């Protein structure tokens, strides 16, 4: 039985042949009442009863008019899908087909409601042994140009701005401009450095070559498309004068006494950042190698559903930034089909990783205590400057802490995998990939031969 505090339903799971399961689901009374109230409200709004305005029909009158069974049927039909998916999530199963639902319409909302769901599910893979599995592990290297770039940024932050005389504006200059769009909306005394990318590209290009006191109209393409005009007046023109790259710069712009010490600190900081990124890549590479070694197959229906979630999340993110899908596609140079295929690939990879990690966690018997979940919540809440105890209470009331528990469980499984795999140099991995083997000569449509280790003949 799967039960989670704050969840909508209580679920019992029975495994059936052919990767199917039967769920016995019990919906608490308060959720049945909510469903009936919601159905009554919807039916009252669409039912015409003489003497009453739509939406204002009393419950007793509505029951007398359309029947109590109709209300309860509507309540179940409109909510049973959500109850089923809550049950599936509680049971940690991934349905790959529509469920076959069996239930009797309730006659009262004073008791829990039960139903049965049979559904085909994504089978868990047979996970290969990860111990000794070879995973490329690059060594962290800090390119000298990265260090120099950081030093240039530091120099620019303490540069002195001096007025420019005898030449027009050029890339790198700092300008004070007035910008007025077609509607008359203006940005007065706007300070911008050419080349910093803070303005639309056409407007930046239009400002190059202007002299103080000059005004001009500049055509540009806004994010939403089309063409607009902006009036630009250059009021001041300055250029940054960078200080020498020496010990004096180190003393004035940092806590170090010499340029060598400053350079060493920058290099070490960059190395730590690169190391962290490489470690994250190695962890991802470890689970991906295990997915490959385990021949994980993900149902297409799960991939499509996850890809749709990713697309919706991306669209919401774009909307918050004032963009739409067409603008995003134009800026990234993708077609809609290319974006969908990218999201499908990401979805398939993510689900395959989750399946493998779940099996490993089960195999190792990994458990995560409430205290561990609360510790994670406290860390995240404090980083976000929120009240940790209030966040914990809210998560427990809604049952969302179980998602965090599962995340921590999978993280522990990944930690174990990472400890067991064998890091190898990237050059060695590339050399091995380039070695010819008979399998690499086979065409994609080659017939699969049955072997004793195969699960079934091809």
N, C-alpha and C positions, 0 to 999 in steps of 0.2 A: 504493500500500500504506500502511495506517495501522498504526503500531506505537508503543506507548507503554510505557516502562519501568515495571515493576511491575504492568502490566495482565495480565489472565488470558489474553488471546488475541492472535493476530496476524491481521490482516484485510486482504483485497484486495477492492476495490470495483469493480464493473462497472455502469455506467449502462445501463438498458434503456428502451425506449419507454414512454410513458404513465406517467411518474413512478414507475417501478419500478427497483429495483436488485437486483443479485445479489452476495451476499457470499460470498467463499471464506474460511472461518474455520479457523485451526489452533490447537488447544488444546495447551499444553505438556504434557509427560509427567507432571510432578509434579502437575498438576491432574487429569489422567486417573487417576493413582494415588489421589488423594484421593477422587474420585468413586466409584471401585471400592470403596475401604475403607468409605465412607459407605453405599453400597448393600449391601455385605456385612453390615454391622452391622444395618441395617434388616431385611434378609431373615432374618438369624439370630434376630432378636427375634420374628419372626412365623412362623418355621418350626418345626414340632414334629418333632424327631428323637429316637427312643428312645435313652436313655442319656445325653442331654445336656439341660441346662437351657436355656430360651430365652435367647438372647443370649450363650450360652457355647459355641456350636458352632464348632469350629476351621474355618479357611478351606477346607482340603482336604476335610473331611467335607461342608461345605456345598456345595462344587463337585460332589462326587460325588452328592449327594442331589438338587440342583435343576438342576445343569448350569452350566457356565461362561458359556454364552450368556445364560442368564437373568440372571446377576449383571451382566454387561456391559450388557445391554439396560436393566436397572433403573438402572445408573449413568448411562447417556447420557440416558434419559428424565427423570430427576430433576434433571439439571444443564444440559441443553442450552439450556433457556430462559434461565438466567443467563448462559451463554456467549454466546448470541445478543445479549442486551441489552448486554453488555460490548462486543461487536463493533460494535453500532449506535452506541454512545456514542463508541467510538474513531474511527469513520468519520464522526462528526458528522452522522448522518442521524436523521430522526424517523419511525419506522414508524407508519403509520396503519391497518394491518390486521395480522392474524396472519400470521407468516411461513410460507412453504412450505419445509419442511426436507427435505433429501436427504442421506442418509448410510448408510454400511455400519457395522453394529455391530462395534466393534473386537474383536480376538481376543487382544490382549495389552495390558497397561498399561505396557509398557516403551517405547512409542513415542507420538509426538503423535497426536491424534485430529483428523480433518478433517471438516468438513461444509459444505454449501452452503445458503444461505438466500435465497429470493427474496421480496421484500416491496414493497408500495406505500408510498411515502414522501411526506411533506409537501413540496410543491415550494417552492423558494425564489422569492420575489416579484421582479418587475421593479421595482426601486426608482427612484422619481422623483428628479429633480434637487433637492437640498436647498438649493442656493445661492439666497439671496434668499427662501426660504420664510418667511412672516411668522408670528412667534410672540409672543403677548402677554407683556410683561415689566413687571410692576408695579414701581414705585419703592418703596424701603424707607421706610416712615414709622413713627415711634415715637409711638404715642398717649400723650398726657400722663398718662392714667390708669394706664398700665403703669409709668411712672416713679414715680408716687405710690404705687402698690402695692408696688413694691420698697422705697421709703422706709418704708412702714408695716411691712413685714416686718423691716426693719433696726431700727425703733423697738421692735417687739415682742421682738426678740432681746435687747435690753438693758433691757427693762421691769423695774420693781421689783414683786415680788409682795407685796401687803399684805393682812392679814386683813380679812374682810368682817364687818361687824356690822350687825344690825338689818334684814336682808333675806335672803330665800332665794336659792338658786343661780339664775343666769341665764346666757344665752348669752355666751360669752367668758370666764367665770370658770374658775379652775384649781381642781380638786377633788382631794382625797386620799380614796379610797374603798376599801372592801373589797367585792369581788364574789364571790359563791359560787353555782355552778350547781347543777342538780338532783342531780348525782352527788356533791356535796360538794367538788369541785375549786374551789380559791379563789385569787383574786388579791388579796393583802393589800397595803395601802398603795399602791394603784395611783394614779398621778398622771395626770390627763387634763384637757385643756382642752375645755370644751364648745364644739361647733361645729367642732372640728378634724377630725372624721370618723374618729377612731381607734377608736370603739366602734360597735356595731350601732346603727342609727338609733333603734330603739325604746328601747334602754337609755339613750341620750343624752337622749331626750325625757323618760324617766322620772326622770332625775336633776335635771332643771330643776324648780325649786320646792322642792327639799329643803333642809333646814337642818342644820347640824352636829349630830351625835348622832342624827339621824333614820335609821330603817331601813324598807325597804319591799320588796315583791316586784314584779318587773317582768316582764311577758310579752314575748317577742321571737321573731322568726323567724330561725333559723340559716341559713347558706348552703345546707345540704342540704334545707331545707324543714321544714314542721311548725311546732309551737309549743313553746317551752320557757320555764321560769321561772328567774329569777336573783334572788338576794337581794342588795340593795345597802345598805351602811351608809356614810353621809357622815361622815368624820372631821374633815376640815379644809376650809375654804372661803376662797379668796383671789381677789383680782382683780389683773390687771396694771395698773400705773400707767405710762403711756407718757411718756417724756421729751419736752420741747418739740422741735419740728422747727426746729433752729437750728444755728448754727456749732458750739456746744458738742457737739451730737450728732455732727456730722461728725468733730470731733477725737477724741471718745471711742470711736467705733465704726468709724473708717476711718483711712486715712493722709492724708486731706485736711484742710485748715485751715478751709475754709468750706463751707457748705451748697451754695452755687452750684457749687463744684468737684465736690462729691460728686454732685450732681444731673447735672452734665455727664458725669461718668464713667459713671453708670448709664445715661443716655440713649445714650451711645456703645456701651456693651456690648450693650444691647438692639438697637441698630441693626445691629451686627455679626451677632448671632444671627438677626435677621429677614432680613438680606441673605443669609446662608448658606442659610436655608430657601427664600427666593425663588429663589436660584440653582439649588438642587436641583429646585424646581418647574419652572423654566425649561428645565432639561435634559430633564426628563420630558416637558414640553410640546413640545420640539423633536422628540423621537423620535416622539411621538404624532402630531404634524402630518405627519411623513414617512410614518408608517404609513397615515394617512388619505389622503394624496396618492398613495400607492402601491397603494391598494385591496387591502390584504393580507387574504387569506382564510385562516383557520386551521381545520384539520380538527376536527370535533366530537370525534373519538376522542382527539385530543391534549388538547383542552380538558378532557374528562372525567377523563383520567388525571392531568393537572396539578391539577385541582380536588380530586381524591382525595388527592393528596400534600399540598396545602394544608390540607385537613380533618384528615388524620392528624397533621400538624405542630401544628395548633391544639389537637387533643385531647391530644397529649403535653404541650404547654405548660400546658394547664388542669390536667392530672393532677399535674404538678410543683407547682402552686399549691394542690392539694387541692380542685379543683373538677371538676365534670362538665359534660357538654354541656347537660343540662336546666337546670342552674343558670345557665350562661352565657346561654342563650336567654332565661331569665326576667329576668335582670339587664339584658340589652341590648334587651329588648322585641321580639325577632325570633321568627319561626317557623322550623322546620327548613327549609322550602322557601325562605324568604327568604335564609337563610344559604347554602344550596347555590347559589342564583342569584348571590349576591354573590361567592362563591368562583369560580364559573364565569366571571363577568365579569373578575375579577382574573386568572384563568388565561389567558383569551383575550388580554387586554391584554399580559400578560407574554410570552407566546409570540410574539405579533405583533412586539413590540419586539425580541426576540431574533433573529427571522428577518431583520428589516430591518438590524439591526446586523451580523449575520453577512455579509449581502450587501455592505454598505458596507466591512467589513473586508477581504473578498475583493477587492473592486474596487480598494481602495487598496493592496492587498498588504501589509497590516499584519502584522508579526511581533513576537513578544515573546521576548526572550532569557532564558536561565536566570538571569542576573544580575538582571534586572528582577524576576523572580518571587521570587528569594531576598531582594531588598531589601524587597519588600512583606511577606514572611513575617517578616523581622527586625523591621520596624516593628510589626507586629501582635503578635509574640511579646513584644517589649519592653514594649509597652503592657499586656499581660496578665501581665507579670512572669514570663515563661517563658524557658527557655534557647533562644535563637534557633537555634543550630546543631543542637540535638537535635530541634527541631520540623522543621527543614529535612530532616534525615536521615529522619525518620519519613514526611514527605510524599513524598519521593522513593522510598522503599521501597514505599509503597503505591500510587504513581502518582497520588495526589490533587493533586499540584502542577500537573497538566495542567488541572484545573478552574480553578485560580487563573490559569494562563496564558490560558485562554479568557476569563475575567473581565476581565483586563487588556487583552486584545485588543479586546473589545467596548467597554471604556471608552475606548480610543484612538479607536475608530470614532465613538463618541458625541462625544468632544472635537472631532473634525473637523466633525461635523454642526453642533454648537453654534457653531463659528466661522463657518460658512457661512450660517446662517439669519439673518433680519433681525428684531431685536427691535422691537416696536411697542407703543405705550401700550395699556393695557387698555381704556381708553375707546374708542379707535379700533377695536379688535377687536370690542367689543360693538356699536358702531354698524354695522360691516360685517355682523355676524351678523343684525342687525335689518332690513337692507335686503331688500326683496322681490325675489325672482328667480323665473322660471317654474318652476324645479326644485322650489322649496319649495311650490308649489301642487299638485304631483303627488301623488296618493294612493300609499300604500305598495305597492299592488298594480298600479301602472301598468305597462303593457307596455314592456319595454325595446327600444328601436329599435336596429337594427344600423347602425353607422357604419364607415367604412374603418379607424378606429383600434381597433375592437373585435377581440378575439381570435377570437370566433365569433359567429354570428348568434343572437339571442335566440329 
